[in-house]
């Protein structure tokens, strides 16, 4: 049995199939920028920065991505919270600023400060074992950034996972 058949078998088991979200296709209803951003926030827990821009040009990819995201990160054999904590840890271990944003949906899924601390700690140690990886001291900075985002988010303060890009070719 190949991997594809094995995956189909796993997802076909009762309780492992993510709940179907709204079955409205884009052809049936054209979403506005505000609607797709709200849909992404509801479905994913956040709107990735790239989709904050892409959705202003065409909302279709935003909804499609949110639906894809829901099939991966939805409830299944592992809870959404655990999956988001895993992805946060991966972001720390690879020093990926775009992955550590998953601390927000982890919080929305019920992650405690202690659970987030442990997840980013595992990610930090993992960075020392990733072949050619960043190493523990660099991942430590990302672990701290996750904890900073978590604290600010819980207080309702403005937070940022990555500085806004400057398209100035290094010219100030």
C-alpha positions as CSV (number, residue, x, y, z in Angstrom):
1,X,0.0,0.0,0.0
2,X,1.4,3.4,-1.0
3,X,1.6,6.5,1.1
4,X,-1.4,8.1,-0.7
5,X,-3.6,5.1,0.0
6,X,-2.4,5.0,3.6
7,X,-3.3,8.7,4.0
8,X,-6.7,8.2,2.5
9,X,-7.3,5.3,4.9
10,X,-6.3,7.5,7.9
11,X,-8.5,10.4,6.9
12,X,-11.4,8.1,6.1
13,X,-11.5,6.9,9.7
14,X,-14.4,8.4,11.6
15,X,-13.4,11.5,13.6
16,X,-10.3,12.3,11.5
17,X,-12.1,14.1,8.7
18,X,-12.1,17.8,9.4
19,X,-15.6,19.3,9.6
20,X,-16.8,20.7,6.3
21,X,-16.7,24.5,6.2
22,X,-19.2,26.6,4.3
23,X,-19.7,24.9,1.0
24,X,-20.1,28.2,-0.9
25,X,-17.8,28.2,-3.9
26,X,-16.2,31.3,-5.2
27,X,-18.2,31.0,-8.4
28,X,-21.4,31.2,-6.3
29,X,-20.4,34.2,-4.3
30,X,-17.6,36.6,-5.0
31,X,-16.1,37.6,-1.7
32,X,-14.9,41.1,-0.9
33,X,-11.5,41.9,0.6
34,X,-13.1,42.4,4.0
35,X,-15.1,39.1,3.7
36,X,-12.2,37.0,2.7
37,X,-10.0,38.5,5.5
38,X,-12.8,37.8,8.0
39,X,-13.1,34.2,6.6
40,X,-9.4,33.7,6.9
41,X,-9.3,35.0,10.5
42,X,-12.3,32.8,11.4
43,X,-10.9,29.7,9.6
44,X,-7.2,30.1,10.4
45,X,-7.0,32.4,13.4
46,X,-5.0,35.0,11.5
47,X,-4.5,36.5,8.1
48,X,-0.9,36.0,6.8
49,X,0.7,39.3,5.7
50,X,1.1,38.1,2.1
51,X,-2.7,37.5,1.9
52,X,-3.4,40.9,3.4
53,X,-1.9,42.2,0.1
54,X,-3.0,39.4,-2.3
55,X,-6.6,39.7,-1.1
56,X,-6.7,43.3,-2.2
57,X,-6.0,42.2,-5.7
58,X,-8.0,39.0,-5.8
59,X,-9.7,37.3,-2.8
60,X,-10.0,33.9,-4.4
61,X,-6.5,32.6,-3.4
62,X,-7.1,33.7,0.2
63,X,-10.3,31.6,0.6
64,X,-8.7,28.7,-1.2
65,X,-5.6,28.9,1.1
66,X,-7.8,29.1,4.2
67,X,-9.8,26.0,3.2
68,X,-6.5,24.1,2.6
69,X,-5.2,25.3,5.9
70,X,-8.4,24.1,7.7
71,X,-7.9,20.6,6.2
72,X,-4.4,20.4,7.7
73,X,-4.8,22.2,10.9
74,X,-8.4,21.2,11.8
75,X,-9.4,18.9,14.5
76,X,-8.4,15.3,13.8
77,X,-6.2,12.6,15.5
78,X,-4.3,15.6,16.9
79,X,-6.1,18.7,18.1
80,X,-5.7,22.0,16.3
81,X,-3.9,23.4,19.4
82,X,-1.3,20.6,19.2
83,X,-0.8,21.1,15.5
84,X,-0.4,24.9,15.9
85,X,2.1,24.3,18.8
86,X,4.0,21.9,16.6
87,X,4.2,24.4,13.8
88,X,5.3,27.1,16.2
89,X,8.1,24.8,17.4
90,X,9.1,24.1,13.8
91,X,9.3,27.9,13.2
92,X,11.6,28.3,16.2
93,X,13.8,25.4,15.2
94,X,14.2,26.8,11.7
95,X,14.3,30.4,12.8
96,X,11.3,31.1,10.5
97,X,9.6,34.4,11.3
98,X,6.7,33.5,9.1
99,X,6.1,30.3,11.0
100,X,6.2,31.7,14.5
101,X,2.9,33.5,13.7
102,X,1.3,30.2,14.5
103,X,1.5,31.1,18.1
104,X,-1.6,33.2,17.6
105,X,-3.9,30.3,16.3
106,X,-2.3,28.2,19.1
107,X,-3.6,30.7,21.6
108,X,-7.0,30.9,19.9
109,X,-7.1,27.1,20.1
110,X,-6.6,27.2,23.8
111,X,-2.8,27.0,24.3
112,X,-1.6,28.2,27.7
113,X,1.5,30.2,28.3
114,X,3.1,27.1,29.8
115,X,2.3,25.0,26.7
116,X,3.7,27.7,24.4
117,X,6.8,28.0,26.6
118,X,7.4,24.2,26.4
119,X,6.7,24.1,22.6
120,X,9.2,26.9,21.8
121,X,11.7,25.3,24.2
122,X,11.5,22.1,22.2
123,X,11.9,24.0,19.0
124,X,14.9,25.8,20.4
125,X,16.6,22.6,21.3
126,X,15.6,21.1,18.0
127,X,17.5,23.8,16.2
128,X,20.7,22.3,17.6
129,X,20.0,19.0,15.8
130,X,18.7,20.3,12.4
131,X,21.5,19.4,9.9
132,X,23.0,22.7,8.8
133,X,20.4,24.4,11.0
134,X,20.7,27.7,12.8
135,X,21.7,26.4,16.2
136,X,20.3,26.9,19.7
137,X,21.5,30.4,20.3
138,X,19.8,31.8,17.2
139,X,16.6,29.7,17.9
140,X,16.6,31.1,21.4
141,X,15.9,34.6,19.9
142,X,12.9,33.2,18.0
143,X,11.6,31.4,21.2
144,X,11.7,34.7,23.0
145,X,10.0,36.4,20.1
146,X,7.1,33.8,20.3
147,X,6.8,34.5,24.0
148,X,6.8,38.3,23.4
149,X,4.1,37.9,20.7
150,X,2.0,35.7,23.0
151,X,2.2,38.2,25.9
152,X,1.3,41.2,23.7
153,X,-1.5,39.3,22.0
154,X,-3.1,38.2,25.3
155,X,-2.9,41.9,26.5
156,X,-4.5,43.1,23.3
157,X,-1.3,45.1,22.5
158,X,0.1,45.6,19.0
159,X,2.6,42.9,18.1
160,X,4.7,42.1,15.0
161,X,6.4,38.9,14.1
162,X,8.6,40.5,11.4
163,X,9.3,44.0,10.4
164,X,7.5,45.3,7.4
165,X,9.6,44.8,4.3
166,X,11.2,47.9,2.7
167,X,11.3,47.8,-1.1
168,X,14.1,50.3,-1.3
169,X,17.0,48.0,-2.4
170,X,18.9,48.9,0.7
171,X,18.7,52.6,0.0
172,X,17.7,54.7,3.1
